[in-house]
Amino acid sequence: MTNDHMPNRKERRAAAARGEMTTEKFLQLADQFIDVANRLNQNIPATDLHMAFLYGAARYNAHVCKNVVEQEDQEVFVEEMTKAYQEMLRNHLADPAV
């Protein structure tokens, strides 16, 4: 994700045209996953659903590690992902709007 506090609109548009992940784009993408979860939650208990999403994220991240970034030391990738997840989860748990 890039810093979207770029000096002007022209540079922000150029970054978007290059396909760079801005904070706004990142949050919109995350919202799409949340929308899917909310729809599925109409028929599936949240206690089951959240584990399915976590499993899916782990499976996809394993693919990224092995086939996209080709991380040789997979344990380093696991540690990075674990740390990132813990930070995100703690931030959301501290959010009174959740």
N, C-alpha and C positions, 0 to 999 in steps of 0.2 A: 504494500500500500504506500502511496506517495503522499507527501505533505501537500494538501490542497490549499495552503495559504500562499499560493503563488501570487506574484505582484499584480497580474492583470488577467482579464477574461481571455485575451488572445492566447496567453500561455496555458491557461487551464484547458481551453478548447484543443490546443495542439496536443497536450498530454492525453486528453480523452481520445483524440483521433489516433494516437499511437497505441491505444488500448491499455494505457496505464491504469492501475486500480487506484482510484481516488477514495478518500474516506466516504464520500457520498455514495459512490458506486458500490463500495464494500457494504455499507449499511443497507442499501436497497437490495443487494443480493441476499444478505442475511435475513432481511424481512421476508423474502420469498420462501425461504426455508421455514420460517416461523409460521407463515400463512398456510403452508402445506401441513405442518404439525397441527395447527388449530382446526383445519378441516378434518383431518384424520381423527382428531380427538373427539369428534362428534360421535364416533362409533367405537373407538378404542380407548381404554383407560389411559390417562396420562402416565401412570406408573409402568405401563407396558410400552407405550409409545416412546418415552424418553430413552429407554434402553435400546430400542430399535434404531433411533436416530444416532445414538452414540456408537452402536455397532456399525452402522452405515458410514459414519465419519471415520471410524478406525479403519474400515476396509478401504475406503477411498484414499485415506492418508497413506496406507501401506502401498497402494498403487503408485501414488505420487513419489514416495520415497524410493521405491524400487525401479520405477520405469520413467519417471519424469526428471527428477533431480539426481537420480542414480547415486544416492548416498551410500557410500561403501560401509561406513560405520553406522549401522542402523540404530544402534543404541543411542547415539548422539541425536538422531532424529526423534526417537521416542522421548528422550529427555526434553528436547525443545518443544515438542507438541504437548507433553504433559505440563510443562511450565506455562505455556501459553493458555492451555485449557484452564488450569487452576486460577490464573490471573483473571481470565474472562469470567469464570464462574463466581469468583469472589466479588468482582466489580458488580455483577448483576445481582448477587445476593444483598449487596449493600445499597442497591438502588430502591428507594421507597416506591417508585412507580411500578415495580415488578409485582 
